[in-house]
Amino acid sequence: MSRHWHTVRDLVIERNLHVLADIGVLRGRSPGRIIDASGDTVQQYWLIDPWQEYAPPNDGKGRFTNVSGDGHLLTCTQEMMDKFYYRKCRQMVRCSQLRVVRMRSLEAVRMFPNAFFDLIYIDALHYYDSVLADLKAWLPKVRKGGIFSGHDYPYEDVKRAVHEVMGQENIKKGYQGAWYTEV
């Protein structure tokens, strides 16, 4: 069965992509798998996430809501987030290509010059305004001919923002809700 990270893996191998960023990591199992599967292709893989306590919005009736309605956005305590973050930090010992940045997306974007990345994968907050802000901020950071991509394309807020920034006609669908386009 193909997973959403297979889309990134395939693009990295097929297009010989070296410098990657994953915006919105949470548990972040995919980067290690992508590095393992692509041999020496990946030189730098930046993992950017604030790893901050999170609870989906409350609907005013005591029920948590999320974009998908499927429980995808979990309630995460700060203790859980810290564990996820420390696990990624420990993984840097095994995967020297990993660079872990514990910052909000729109703060971290200022660390990088334009056209720095071969591929950026957006999988942060799935609300329209958040997705739109991430897309607009990170798009200039992808080099010409690079790949701009993300996850959860079937979610209406994600799809709407992606279409607004990239144009529906430019989007290719990957595995399990992944999307991508060439810049």
FENDA-V712332 format. One record per pair of residues at least 12 apart in sequence whose ideal C-beta (glycine too) atoms are under 6 Angstrom apart, sorted by the first residue. I is the first residue (numbers start at 1). J is the second residue. D is the distance in Angstrom with one decimal. If there is no record, write none. Layout:
BEGIN
i,j,d
I,J,D
I,J,D
END
This chain:
BEGIN
i,j,d
2,175,4.1
3,176,5.8
4,151,5.3
4,175,5.5
4,176,4.1
4,177,5.9
4,178,4.3
5,30,3.6
5,33,5.9
6,175,4.9
7,174,2.9
7,175,5.0
7,178,3.9
8,34,5.6
8,121,5.8
9,34,4.9
9,37,4.9
11,147,5.5
12,38,4.8
12,41,5.7
13,38,5.4
17,118,3.9
17,119,4.9
18,43,4.4
18,118,5.6
19,44,4.8
19,117,5.2
19,118,5.0
20,45,4.8
20,119,4.8
21,46,4.2
21,117,5.2
21,120,4.7
22,47,5.2
22,121,5.0
23,48,5.2
23,105,5.2
23,122,4.9
23,124,5.3
24,49,5.9
24,123,4.2
24,124,3.0
25,47,4.7
25,49,4.0
27,84,5.5
28,47,5.8
28,88,5.3
31,45,5.2
32,91,5.9
32,95,5.7
35,95,5.2
35,97,5.6
42,97,5.1
44,97,5.8
45,97,4.9
45,98,5.3
46,99,4.7
47,88,5.8
47,100,5.0
48,101,4.7
48,108,4.7
50,104,4.8
51,81,4.2
51,84,5.8
51,85,4.0
51,102,5.6
53,77,5.8
53,78,4.1
54,76,4.9
55,75,4.6
56,73,4.8
67,126,4.4
67,155,4.9
67,157,5.4
68,155,5.4
85,102,5.9
88,100,4.9
105,124,5.4
105,134,5.3
106,137,5.6
109,137,4.6
109,138,5.9
112,141,5.2
114,140,4.6
115,143,4.2
116,141,5.4
117,141,5.4
117,142,5.4
118,146,4.8
119,146,6.0
119,147,4.3
120,138,5.2
120,142,5.4
120,148,5.7
121,149,5.0
121,150,6.0
122,134,5.2
122,150,3.7
123,150,5.9
123,151,4.1
126,152,5.5
126,155,5.3
126,157,6.0
126,158,5.5
127,157,5.5
128,157,4.0
128,160,5.9
128,161,5.5
131,158,5.3
131,161,3.9
132,161,4.2
135,161,5.9
135,165,4.3
142,183,4.5
146,183,5.1
147,180,5.4
148,181,5.6
148,183,5.3
149,180,3.6
150,179,5.7
151,177,5.7
151,178,5.5
152,177,5.0
153,177,5.2
153,179,4.0
154,177,5.2
166,181,5.3
END
